[in-house]
Amino acid sequence: MSDIATPRRKSLLEHFSTIKDDRQPCKVMYPLEEVLLLVVCGTMAACDDYDDIVLWGKQHLDFLRRLQPYHFGIPCADWLRVVMNRIGPDLFSSCFLGFVAERLPEAVGQIAIDGKTSRRSHDRGRGKAALHLVSAYATTHNLVLGQRAVADKSNEINAIPLLLEELAASGALAGSLVSIDAMGCQSDIAEKIVDLGGDYLLATKDNQKTAHAEIQLYFDTAPADEIDALILHDKGHGRIETRRHLVSQRVDWMSGSRRYPDEPRFRACCRMGLRNVSRSQ
């Protein structure tokens, strides 16, 4: 274990060595190296907030002590939050992406970009809203590749291009399939993914009323030889659920007029799909 753990620990701490500890050394109970190791390991173990990270650290203290002394054990969540808030988020993100990039295979596979609100991250006393994060997750490797903090869900669309640029700089985006929910169904985002060397899988709902209506109309009227269909049936919770997946590789009708007539609405789009779900008791 030690032969493997030592170089990995060294690599991790080297990547985070650019983060400086400005606390007075004589008053430090928890060295910055221990804090960063705890937070990074807890984050990779899918912890949602500092309370979860502390709980994970206490449960895996024997493992952590193989890598760092942790003479005083694991700090409390409030103390951990104070120390981490002193670190610039962009610097921490850059260090983390550099560490992850070393361990990425040549082909990352699918990268799911999604936003969620961190539990218990709000501070009502100071009028601070809960922390909302946009994350990039390598689904095949169960690894968070990067995160961006935003004020609320409505700002996700501004964070996605910045996150894509970070992924491209780390080498994770090239050849990968980026999936985003309906919030990210924007032609500019699709174009940026293609420009940075990736492919995209976007969902659309009523927030893209025109595009969603056009897709629905096409599948309602398209000839049968243009459509591939897959129908799945599930039974559970006292009901039967039927899922109909319709896919077409004809996309020339999906056009716009942003810069010239009949310009493709989504660059390099090669197929469209529609999913319908019906339930019966």
C-alpha positions in Angstrom: 0.0 0.0 0.0 2.7 2.4 0.9 4.6 2.0 -2.4 1.5 3.1 -4.3 0.1 5.7 -1.8 3.4 7.7 -1.5 3.7 8.8 -5.1 0.0 9.5 -5.4 0.1 11.6 -2.2 3.2 13.4 -3.4 1.5 14.1 -6.7 -1.6 15.5 -5.1 0.2 17.7 -2.6 2.6 18.9 -5.4 -0.4 20.1 -7.5 -1.8 22.0 -4.5 1.6 23.4 -3.4 0.8 26.7 -5.1 -1.8 27.4 -2.4 -0.1 29.1 0.5 -1.1 29.0 4.1 -1.1 32.5 5.6 -1.9 31.4 9.2 0.6 31.7 12.0 2.4 28.4 12.2 2.5 28.3 16.0 -1.3 28.4 16.1 -2.0 25.8 13.4 -3.5 22.5 14.6 -4.5 21.3 11.2 -1.8 21.8 8.5 -3.1 22.9 5.1 -1.8 19.7 3.6 -4.1 17.7 5.8 -7.1 20.0 5.1 -6.6 19.8 1.3 -6.1 16.0 1.4 -9.3 15.6 3.4 -11.4 17.9 1.2 -10.2 16.5 -2.1 -10.6 12.9 -0.9 -14.1 13.7 0.5 -15.1 15.4 -2.8 -14.0 12.4 -4.8 -16.0 10.2 -2.5 -19.1 12.2 -3.5 -19.5 14.2 -0.3 -22.0 17.1 -0.9 -20.8 19.5 1.8 -18.4 20.0 4.6 -20.5 18.1 7.1 -20.4 15.1 4.9 -16.6 15.5 4.3 -16.0 15.6 8.1 -18.1 12.5 8.6 -16.2 10.7 5.8 -12.9 11.8 7.3 -13.8 10.4 10.7 -14.9 7.1 9.2 -11.6 6.9 7.1 -9.2 8.4 9.6 -7.0 5.3 9.5 -6.6 5.6 5.7 -5.9 9.4 5.9 -3.2 8.8 8.6 -1.3 6.6 6.1 -0.8 9.7 4.1 -0.6 12.5 6.7 -0.2 12.6 10.5 -3.6 14.1 11.5 -2.3 14.4 15.1 -5.5 16.2 16.2 -7.9 14.1 14.1 -10.5 15.7 11.8 -11.5 19.3 12.2 -15.2 20.3 12.6 -17.2 21.4 9.6 -17.4 25.1 10.6 -13.6 25.3 11.1 -13.1 23.5 7.8 -15.4 25.9 6.1 -13.5 28.9 7.4 -10.1 27.6 6.2 -11.4 26.7 2.7 -13.2 30.0 2.3 -9.7 31.7 2.5 -8.6 29.9 -0.6 -9.5 31.4 -4.0 -11.9 29.0 -5.8 -10.3 29.5 -9.2 -6.9 28.6 -7.8 -8.3 25.5 -6.0 -10.1 24.4 -9.2 -7.0 24.8 -11.3 -4.9 22.7 -8.9 -7.6 20.0 -8.7 -8.0 19.8 -12.5 -4.3 19.5 -12.9 -4.2 16.6 -10.5 -7.2 14.9 -12.2 -5.7 15.4 -15.7 -2.7 13.2 -14.7 -5.0 10.3 -14.1 -7.3 10.6 -17.0 -7.2 7.9 -19.7 -6.7 9.0 -23.3 -10.5 8.8 -23.8 -12.6 10.1 -21.0 -15.9 9.0 -22.5 -19.1 10.7 -21.3 -18.9 14.0 -19.3 -22.2 14.9 -17.6 -22.6 18.6 -16.8 -25.2 19.4 -14.2 -26.0 21.9 -11.5 -27.1 21.3 -8.0 -27.5 23.1 -4.7 -25.2 22.0 -1.8 -27.1 21.0 1.3 -26.7 23.1 4.5 -24.4 25.6 2.6 -26.7 28.7 3.3 -26.2 31.2 6.0 -29.5 32.8 6.9 -27.9 35.0 9.6 -25.7 36.7 7.1 -28.3 36.6 4.3 -26.2 34.3 2.1 -28.0 31.9 -0.2 -27.1 28.2 -0.5 -24.1 27.4 -2.7 -25.1 26.3 -6.2 -22.5 24.3 -8.2 -22.2 23.4 -11.8 -20.1 20.2 -12.0 -18.5 18.1 -14.8 -18.6 14.4 -14.0 -16.9 11.6 -15.9 -19.6 9.0 -15.7 -17.4 6.0 -16.8 -14.7 6.8 -14.2 -17.0 8.1 -11.4 -14.8 11.2 -11.1 -15.6 14.9 -10.8 -13.5 16.7 -13.3 -14.3 20.3 -12.3 -16.9 22.6 -10.7 -18.0 26.2 -11.0 -19.9 28.1 -8.3 -22.9 30.2 -9.4 -25.3 32.5 -7.6 -28.4 30.3 -8.5 -29.7 27.9 -11.1 -30.4 30.7 -13.6 -26.7 31.5 -13.8 -25.7 27.9 -14.9 -25.7 28.9 -18.5 -22.9 31.5 -17.8 -20.8 29.0 -15.9 -21.0 26.2 -18.5 -18.7 27.8 -21.2 -16.0 28.6 -18.5 -16.2 25.0 -17.3 -15.8 23.7 -20.8 -12.7 25.8 -21.3 -11.2 24.3 -18.1 -12.0 20.8 -19.3 -10.4 21.5 -22.7 -7.2 22.9 -21.0 -6.9 19.8 -18.9 -7.2 17.6 -22.0 -10.5 16.0 -20.8 -12.8 17.3 -23.4 -11.2 16.1 -26.7 -13.1 13.1 -28.0 -15.6 13.1 -25.1 -19.4 13.2 -25.3 -20.7 16.1 -23.2 -24.3 15.7 -22.0 -26.2 18.6 -20.5 -29.9 19.0 -19.4 -32.3 21.4 -21.0 -30.7 24.4 -19.3 -27.7 24.0 -21.5 -29.5 23.5 -24.8 -28.1 26.5 -26.5 -26.6 26.7 -30.0 -23.6 28.7 -28.7 -22.8 26.0 -26.1 -23.1 23.3 -28.7 -20.7 25.2 -31.0 -18.2 25.8 -28.2 -18.1 22.0 -27.4 -17.4 21.2 -31.0 -14.8 23.9 -31.3 -13.0 22.5 -28.2 -12.9 19.0 -29.7 -15.9 17.3 -28.1 -19.3 16.0 -29.1 -22.6 16.9 -27.4 -25.8 15.3 -26.2 -28.4 18.0 -25.3 -31.9 17.7 -23.9 -34.6 20.2 -24.8 -37.8 21.1 -23.0 -40.3 24.0 -23.0 -37.5 26.5 -22.1 -36.6 26.1 -25.8 -40.1 26.5 -27.0 -39.4 26.8 -30.7 -36.8 24.0 -31.0 -38.9 21.7 -28.8 -42.0 22.4 -30.8 -40.2 21.7 -34.1 -38.8 18.4 -32.8 -42.2 17.3 -31.6 -43.8 18.3 -34.9 -41.2 16.4 -37.0 -41.6 13.1 -35.0 -45.4 13.5 -35.2 -45.3 13.7 -39.0 -42.1 12.0 -40.2 -42.2 9.0 -42.5 -41.7 5.7 -40.8 -38.5 4.9 -42.7 -36.8 7.9 -41.2 -37.5 6.8 -37.6 -35.8 4.2 -35.4 -38.0 3.3 -32.4 -37.3 1.5 -29.1 -40.2 0.8 -26.7 -39.5 -0.3 -23.1 -42.0 -1.5 -20.5 -41.5 -1.4 -16.8 -43.8 -2.6 -14.0 -43.5 -1.3 -10.4 -45.1 0.7 -7.7 -48.5 -0.5 -8.8 -48.3 0.9 -12.3 -47.0 0.1 -15.8 -44.6 2.5 -17.4 -44.0 2.6 -21.1 -41.1 4.5 -22.6 -41.0 5.3 -26.3 -37.6 6.4 -27.7 -37.7 7.7 -31.3 -34.4 8.6 -33.1 -33.9 10.1 -36.6 -30.6 10.8 -38.4 -32.2 13.3 -40.7 -31.5 16.7 -39.2 -31.4 19.0 -42.2 -34.8 20.5 -41.2 -33.4 21.7 -37.9 -32.2 25.1 -39.1 -32.2 28.7 -38.1 -31.3 32.1 -39.5 -28.8 33.6 -37.0 -26.2 34.5 -39.6 -27.5 33.1 -42.9 -30.7 31.4 -44.1 -30.9 27.6 -43.3 -27.9 27.7 -41.0 -27.9 24.6 -38.8 -29.5 25.4 -35.5 -26.9 23.2 -33.7 -23.5 22.8 -35.3 -22.4 19.3 -36.2 -25.8 17.8 -35.1 -26.1 14.3 -36.6 -29.3 12.9 -35.0 -32.4 13.9 -33.1 -34.4 12.0 -30.6 -37.7 12.2 -28.8 -38.7 10.3 -25.6 -42.3 9.9 -24.4 -43.2 8.3 -21.1 -46.7 7.1 -20.3 -48.0 5.5 -17.1 -51.0 3.4 -16.4 -52.4 1.9 -13.2 
